[in-house]
Amino acid sequence: MITAINNNLDKLDQLAQLPAALAQAQAGPLLEALVNEPAFLKRWISPLMDRVAPADEPSIAYSFISPEGGCSLQVFVWAPGSRTPIHDHTSWGAYYCVVGSVLEERYDRLDDGTQLNRARLRASWRRAWRRADGASTVAPYAGGIHRVSNPWRGP
């Protein structure tokens, strides 16, 4: 059981060695294999389900760094009401919703990027992601400006 988890985590370093476009294409199937591994769900996801309470921001429950340090895997808890600010990343990324759903909103940058920490944006699309939908990937910088939230507040 744990061996299958470790094998999938070891594959993170292999992704880090690939060109970004190829690595992004392979990230989804890797995450799918991991979230369909019963030992991963039992050890890392199930214990979180009893601790979820409404929050303004998501929390990182676990963080795994690949053996060579080229990639990381983070397990977030998107509690009801939590959301990130609109942001981008310095590298590509992928995420997979394991339980429930999250809302992803993407944005296009309309300005030239010359003002530090400021951007003129336009909403380009939004989608609710569930486990059956697979992985979402984001490109670095302007190619991946987004916000992720769990807008559900409960009864």
Number of C-alpha atoms within 10 A of each C-alpha: 9 12 9 15 16 13 11 16 21 16 15 24 18 14 19 17 12 12 9 16 10 11 18 21 14 14 21 18 13 16 22 18 14 20 20 12 16 15 16 18 14 11 11 15 20 12 11 13 12 8 10 12 13 16 16 15 18 19 15 11 12 12 11 13 15 18 13 11 11 13 19 15 16 13 17 16 23 27 23 20 17 21 21 14 10 13 15 19 15 10 11 17 19 17 19 23 24 21 16 10 19 24 17 17 17 21 21 17 17 11 11 8 12 8 9 6 7 9 15 12 15 11 12 12 11 14 11 14 21 16 16 12 12 16 21 15 16 19 18 15 14 19 15 21 21 22 17 23 22 24 16 14 12 7 3
